[in-house]
Amino acid sequence: METNNQNNPYNNNVYPNDPRNNNVSLNNAYPVRTTPVAVKAGDSIYTKRLKEHFPFFGIGSALYALFYTFCLYKNASGITYPFFVVGTLCYFFFSMRKLGVPYKKDSVFYIVSIVLLGISNCFTNSLPLLNLNKCGIFLLSFILMIHTIYMDKTWHFPKYLGAIMETIGTVCTCILRPFGDMVSYFDAQKQAKTGKKSYFIPVLIGIAVTIPVLLVMTLLLASADAVFSDMLDNIFEAFNFVTIFQICFLLIAVFFGSYAVYAALGMKNVKEEVGDHRVLEPVIAIIVTAALSVLYLMFSVIQILYLFIGNMQLPEGYTYSQYARQGFFQLLAVCILNLILVLVCLYLFRDNMVLKIILTVISGCTFIMILSSALRMLMYIDRYNLTFLRIFVLWALAVIFLLMAGVTIFIYMNRFPLFTYSMVIVTVFYIGLSFSRPDYWIAKYNVNPTHLDYLNEYDVYDNQRYLSRLSSDAAPVLLDKNKNPYLREIIIGQADADLLLKNWDDVLESDEDISVYVTEGLSWLHSYYDKMDRLSEKMHIRNFNFSIYTAGKYVE
C-alpha cells in the first residue's frame, strides 16, 4: 500500500531496508532466487514470496508440527515449554526474513515477555496460572506478529482489536492454502523445465481415492477370512490407535494452522492507516456521563464516610465487618465498565472540554471504587482466608488502577501512547503474578493458626478441602512440619508426621485412636500427599517440572 513517506513512522532512517518504504526496491533490499508462480489479482508481495518459497514454508510447517507435538503433546507444564517458545520465535523471525519483512528493535519487549511466560510454565503446576500463561503467550504472539508485519506506530486500542480479529478470521480462511500454494509451485517448476503441465493434481486425486478404497477392501477381506481377520487384530493390538490418532490429528492441525498464519500475515489485508472515528456529537456522551458522574459521586461519598472513615451509622442489622465484606465483585465489574466507557467516549465522540471534565470525574470516582473494592476484599480475606480468585481480584484491581491512571492522562494528552503503556503494565504485572507462585502463599496464609480463629467448623472444613486441591507449588508449606501446624500436631504415640503420610493405611489399622483422629481432621492432607506422590512418579525428562520436582522431595 502506498503511503506518504513524510508521514510514514517507519521511514528510511528507521528501517532503511524495509520494502514498505516508498524509495526502496524490494529486489535490492532482499535479493533471493525465486521460482515464478501464478500470482492472483490482489496478491501482496509477501503472498507471492510465500508461494515462491513453498518448499521452505511447507517443510518448515511440517517440522514445526513435529516440534510442537514433541514439546506439548500431553505436556502442559514440562521443561520443553520454554524450548517450544524459543523455537517458535526463531521459526517466526526466520520466516519473516524469508518473506522480506525486517526485524523491529522494539519487538524485544514482546519477545522477552513471551519467553518469560514460557519459562514460568515449567516452574509452576497451578492450573489457573498455566491457562493464563498460555492465553498470555497466544495474545502476545499475535500482537508481535501484527507488529512485525504492519506499521502500527499510530494504532490505538480499537485498531489493534480490529486487526487481531481480522487476522484471526483470515487465518481461518487460509487453512487449506498449503494445497493451492503447493500446486502453484510444482506447476511452475514443471512448466519452467519442460513447458508441460505436471501430473501433480492427478496424483493427489489418486492418493485421495486409494485410501478409502483400500480401507473398504480391507474390511471386506477381514470379514471373509477368519485367519486374515486374526492377523489384522494382532497387528492392531500392537498399536495404541487412540494415541496415534491424537498425535496425527495434532500434527495435521498444527501444520495447517502454522502455514495459515503465515499465509494470513502475507495477505496483509488490514488497512494500516488509522481513521479518526471521533465524529459523534459530544452532547450525547455528556448527558450519559453526567448522570453517571452524579451517581458515582454519591456512591464515592458514602464509601469515604462509611468504609474509609467509618464514623457514620450503618443500616440496621449490619455490623461494620459485614458491610465491608460485600460487593467487591460488583465494584470490580463497575470499574471495568467505567474503563471501557471512558475509552469509548474518547475514541468515538468529538473533543469537548465539558466531556473531558466529566470523564475526569468518572475516573476519580473509579479510583475510589477500586480502593473500596480492594479494602472489602482484604477484610474478606482476613475473615475467610486466601484463594486464587481473591488474589487475582486484588491483582486485577491494581492493574485497573494503573490503566485508569493512563486513561486519565490520555483524556488531556492525545499523543500519550495508551496502548503501549497498557500492554507494558498488564504484561509486567502478569509476569510478576505468574512467577509469584500464588498457591505457595495461599497455603502459607491459610495454615497460619492466627488466620483460623474466626473460622467455624464448616469454614475450617472448606479451608482444608481447598488446601487439598492446591498444586505442587504449595508442597513446601503443606508437607513441611516446620511450616504446617497440622503436620506438627500429628505426633500421637509412636506415629510421626512422615510415617503417617507414607504409611497411611498401616498406621490407621494399628491404632484406633489415631484412626479416628486422622480420619476426621487430616484426610485432606493425605489426599494432597497422595496427589503429589502420583505427580512425581509420572514425571520424566520431557515433562520435567521444577515445582513437581520440589514436591517430590517431600514424598520420597
N, C-alpha and C positions, 0 to 999 in steps of 0.2 A: 504494500500500500504506500502510495506517495505521500510524503509529509514534508512540511516546510522545515528546512534544515535549521533555520534560525530559532524555531520553536521546539525543536527536537531535543528532549532531555538527554538522549543518547547520541550526542553529536560526535563528530570525528575526533574531537580532542579526548573524549572519554573512551570510546570504542572505535579506534581507527580502522580496524579490520571488520567491523560489523557490516554485513551485506545489507542491513536495513538502512544504512546511510545512503543518501542520495548520490554522493560523489564517489562511491566505491564500486568497483567492478566485482561482481560475485566470483567470477573465474579467477581474477587476480588475487582475491582475498584467500580463496581456498582452492588451489589447483588440484584437481583429482582426476583420475581416469574413470570414465563412466561408460556405460553401455546405453545407447539411445533407446528409449522406450516410448510407447504411445502415451501422450500427455493429453488429458481431457481438458476441455474448456473450464477455466476457473481453478485449475490445479495451481497450488503455490510452488515456489522454487523448492521448498522443503519436501513437498509431496513428490515432486519429480526426482529429487535425490533419494528419497525413500525407495522408490521403485528401482532406480538405477543401482542401488546398493542392497537389493533384496537379499542376496546371499548373506551379507553381514547381519541384517536385521532378522531374517528368518532363522538362521543358525543361532544368532545371539539370543533370540527369544526362546528357542528350544533349550539352549544351555542354561538360560536364566530360569526356565521352568524346572529343570533338573536341580539347579542350585536352590531354588525356592522350596521345592519338595523335600530335599535333603535337610534343609535347615529347619523348616517349620511344620512338617507333617507330624501331627500329634505331639507337638513340642512348642508349647506356648511361652515357655519361660526358660529355655535352655541356654547354654553357653554359646550356641550357634546364632542366637538372635542378633548380637552386635555385629557378628561377621556378615550376617544376611543384610543388615542395614548398610554397612560399609560397601559390600559388594553391589548392592542395588544402586547406591550413589555413584560408584565408579562406572557401572554399566550405563547409567543415565548420562553422565557427562561425556563419556566416550562416544555414546550415540549422538549426543548433541553436536559434538565436534565433527562427527561423520556427516551430519546434516548441514554443517556450516554455521552453527549457532555458537557465538562466542560465550566464554565464561564471564560472569559478572562478579567482581570482587565483593560486592555487598551481599552475595549469597552465602558468605561464611557463617552468618548467624543461623540461617536455616540448617545448614549442614551440621554445624556443631550441636544444635538442639536436637536434630533427628538422631544423631549418633548417641548423644547422652540418654535419650529415651530408650534406644536400643540396648544400651549398657544397663540401664535401670531394670529392664525386663529379666535379666539373669541374676539380679540381686534381690528380687522380691518374689514372693509366691502369693501375694494378695490378689485375688481375682478382680476386685474393682480397679485396683491400680493397673493390672495387666490390660484390662479392657480399655481403660482411659489412655494408657500408653500407646496402644495400637491406634486408637482414634486420633491421638495427637500426631503420631508418625504419619498416618494417612493424610491428615489435613495439612501438615507442614510440607509433606512431599508434593501435594497438589499445588500448594502456593509456590513452592520452589520451582516446579515445572512451568507454571504460568509466568512467574517472574523471569525465568530464563528465556522463554521464547518470545515474550511480549515486552514492549516498552511501557512499563507500568508506573513510571515515576510519579504521575499525577493522579493515579487511581485512588478512589475512596472506597468506603465500605460497600455501598450498593454496587459499584462497578466490579469489585472483586467478587462479591457474592454471585452476581450475574455471570461473571466469567467462569467461576468454578462450576456452577450449574450447567452452563452451556458446554463446557469442556467435557463434563461427565456424560451429558447427553450425546455429544459427538463420539465419545468412546464407545457408547452402546451401539451406535450406527456403524462403527468401523470393526465390529467383532469379526466379520468374515473377510476383511480386507486382505489377509495373507493369501487367500486363494486367487483373488484378482491380480494382486501385485506379482505373485509367482507366475501366473500365466503370461502377464505382460513381459516379465523379464525373460523367460525362456523363449517366448515367441520372438522377442527382439534378438536374442542370441542366435537363434536358428536362422532368422532372416538375414542377419549380418554375415553369417558364414556361407549359407547356400542360396539365399534368396527364396527358400521354400518355407512354407508354414510347418510348424512342428506338429508332432502327434501327441503332445503333452496332454491336451484335454481328453482325447480318446483313451489314453492310458488311465487317467484318473477315473473316467467313467467305467472302464473295465474293472478297475480295482473295487469301485463302489458297488458294482453289480456282483462281483465274485464273492464278497464277504457274506451277504445274506443267502446266496445260493449254496455256498459251502456249508453254512450253518444248517439250513433246511435238510440238505442231503445227509449230513452227519446224524441229525436226529432220526431221520427215516431209517438209516442203516443200523443205528443203535437199537431201534425198536424191532428190527428184522432179525437180529442175531444176538443171542444171549452172551456168547463169548466176547464179541466185539463190544457189547454194552458194558460187560465187566471190566474190560481193558480200559475203556474210557472213564469208568468210575474210579479205577485205581489211579489214573492219571490226574483226574480232578481232585481226588483226596490229597494228593501230594502238594496241592497249592491252596493257599488261603485266598479264595477268589474275592471275598469281600474286601480284603486289604488291597489286592491287586486292582480291583475296580476303583477303590477310593484313590489310590495313587495315580492311576491312569486318568481319572477324572480331574484330579488336581493338576496334573501335568498339562492336560489339554486346556483347562480353564486358564492357567497362568500363561501358557504360550499365546493363546488368542488374546487374552487380556493385555499382556505387556506389549504385543505388537499393535493392538488397537490404540493404546495410549500414545505411542509414537506417531501413528497414523493421524490421530485426532490433533495432536500438537502440530504436526506438519501441515495440516489443513489451514491452521491459523485463521479460523473463521470468526474470532472475537474482534470486534472493532476496537482499535486501541485508543482512539480519541474519546475524551470524556465530555459529554454534553452537559450543559447547565440545565438541570431539571427544576430549578427554583423558579417556577412560573406561577404557582398558585397564589391566590390572594391571601396576604397575611392576616386579614381581619378574621378569617375562618379560624385560623390557629389561635389568634388572640382570644377569641370568645371561649374556645375549649380550654386552653391552658390557663386562662384567668380564673375560670370556675374551679379547675383542679387546684390551682395555687391557693385559693381561699380555703378549700377543704384541707389541703396539706398543711397550711399554716395553723389551722385549728388543731389538727392532729399533732403537729410538732410541739405546740404549746403544752398540750396535755402530756406528751412524753417528757418534756422538761420538768414540768411541775410534779407529776406523779412518779415517774420512773427514775429520772436522773436526780432530782432533789428529794422527792418522796415526802413532802411535808403537807400534802392535801389529803382529804378524806376520800377513801376508796368506796366503790359501790358496796351496798350491803351484802354480806355473805362472802366477801373477798378478803383474803389476807394479802399482805404485800408480796409474799413469795408466790402465791397463786397468780396474782396479777402479772408478775414479772415473767412467769414461766408459761406464757402462751403467746401465740401469734407470730412467732419468729419466721415460720414458713410463709405465712401470708405476707409479712413485711418483705421478705426476700423476693417474692413474686412481684410486689409493687415496685420495688427498687429496680428490678429487671425491666418491667414495663415502662418505668419512668426514663430509663436509659434509652430504650427504643423510641419512646415518644419524643424526647429531645432531639435525637438524631433525625427522625422523620421530619420534624419541623425545620431543622437546619438544612436538610437536603431537598425539600420539596417546596418550601414557601420562600417568597422573596424577602430580602433583607428588610428588617424593620426594627427600630430601636426599642419600641414598646415590647415587641415579641421577645427580643433578646433579654430584656429586663425580667419579663415573666419567666422565661426559661431559666434564668439565673436563680430566681426564687425557687422554682421547682427543683433545681439542682441542690440548692441549700437545704431544702426540706428532705431531699433524698439522703443527704449526708446524715441528717438527724435520724431518719428511719433506719439507716444502716447501723448507726450506733445503738439505736433502740433494739433492733433485732439481735445484734451481737451480745448486748447485755442480757437480754432474755435467754439467749442460748447458753451463755456462760452460767447463769443461775440454774438453768435446766440441767446442765451437765453436773453442776455441783450437787444436785439432788438425785439424778438418775444415772450418773456416770457417763463414760465416753462410748461412742460408736463411730464407725467410719463416716456415716452420714452426717453426724453432728460436727465432726472435724471438717468435712467437706463444706458444710454450710458456712462455718467460720472462714474457711479459705475463700469461698465464693464472695462473701461479704467484703473481705479485704481487697479482692481483685476488683469488685464493682466500685468500691470507694475510690481506687486509683483511676479506674476507667472514667468514672464520673468527674474526677478532677481534670482529666484530659479533655473531656467534653466541655466542661466549663470554660477552659482556656480556648477551645475551638469556637465557642459562641462568639468571641470577640476577635479571634485571630484565625481567619480562614486559611491561612497558609500553614497552620500548625499541622504536622504530619500525624494526624489522628490514627490512621490505620497502622502505620509503622509503630507508633507509640503503644497502641493496644496490643499488637502482636508481640512486642517485646515484653510487656507487662504480663500478659497471660502465659506466654511460653516460659519465662524465667520463674514465675511463681509456681507454675505447674511442675517444672523440673525439680524445684525445691520440695514440693509435696511428694513427688514420685520417689525421691531419694531419702525422704524422712522416715520411711517405714512406719506408717501410722499404726499398724497393728501392734508394734512393739510398745508404743506409748499408750495405746488403749489398754493393753494388758497391764502395764506398769501402773497406770492410774486406777484401774478397776480392782486390782487386788490389794491396793493400799487400804489397810484397816480403817484409816481416818475417813475414807470415802464410802464406807459401808454402814456407817452409823445410822443414816437416815433411811436405809432400805428396810422394807418389811419383808416378810417371809417369801412372798411371791416375787418381789423385786430381786431378792437375793438369788432365787432360782433362775429368774430370767437373765440375770447378770452372768451366772455360771454357764447357762446354756449358750449365751452369746460368746463367752470366752472359749468354749469348746469348739466353736466354728471358726475361730481366727486362723490365719495362715501360719506358716512356719516362721514368719517374721517375729511372732510373739513367743517362740520357743525359749529364747534366752531369759525370759521372765517367768513363763508358766512352768518350765521344767527345771528351774534353778531354785534350790532350797533356800538360798540366801536372799532371794527376791520375792518368792511366792510364799506368803504366810500359810496358805492351805497346805503346802508341802511340809513346812516346818512343824505343823501340828500333827502330821502323820507319824508319830513315834509312839506306838502302842505296843506294850510288851516288847517282843524281840523284833518287831517289824519296823524297818525304817522306810523312808520315802522311796528310795531306789528299788528296794526289794519288793515293795508293794506294787509299784508300777510295772516292773518287769515280770513279776510272777503273780499277777492279779488273782487268777482263779485259785492257785495253790494256797495263797495267804488267806483268802476268804473261806476256803474249806477248812483250814486248820484252826480257826478261832471264830466262834460265833459272834463274840462281842465286836471284833474287828469287822466282821461281815456286815453287821447292822450299821455300824458307824460309817463305814466306807460306802455302802450301797445307798444310804440315804443322802449323803452330802458330797461324796467325792467321785462318783461315777463319771461325771463330766470331765474330770481331769484325766482319768484313764482313757476316755474316749479320744481326747486330744493326743495323749501319748501314743495310743494305737495308730492314729492317723499319721503322726509324724514317723512312726516306725515303718508304715507301709510306703510312705513317700520316699524315705531314704533308701529302702530296699530296691525300689524301682528305678533309682537314679543310675545312669551310666554316662559315658563320655558325651554323647550327643545332647542329652537333656540335663547336663550338669547345671545345678543352680546353687549359688552361694548361700542363699537363705536355707534351702533344704539341707545342704551340707552342714551348716551350723546346727540346725535342729537335730541332725543325725548324731552329732557328738553327744547329745543328751540322752539318746536312747540306745547307745552302744552297751 
